[in-house]
Amino acid sequence: MALITMYCTVTCPYCVRAEMLLKQRGVTEITKIHIDRDPALRSIMMERTGRRTVPQIYIDDQHIGGYDDLAALDRAGGLAPLLQA
């Protein structure tokens, strides 16, 4: 199974939805980086992704984007192959 990393905050509903979708697709482990607990982590996320919003999801080293991007990838049939890599 691929390695999943998600930049998130504790109160973000889209982070919860992204986690639910990933778990529905068989993901058992997600490395969560809580940017609301350490401002330096938000800076790292913004530098790495070029985005300010959460969630920001990586599958292995591939930046997927936010929840909408993840859901669109799933609808297009592209999520399952990435997870199996």
Secondary structure, DSSP 8 states (H G I E B T S, - for coil): ---EEEEE-TT-HHHHHHHHHHHHTT---EEEEETTS-HHHHHHHHHHHS--SS-EEEETTEEEESHHHHHHHHHTT-HHHHHH-
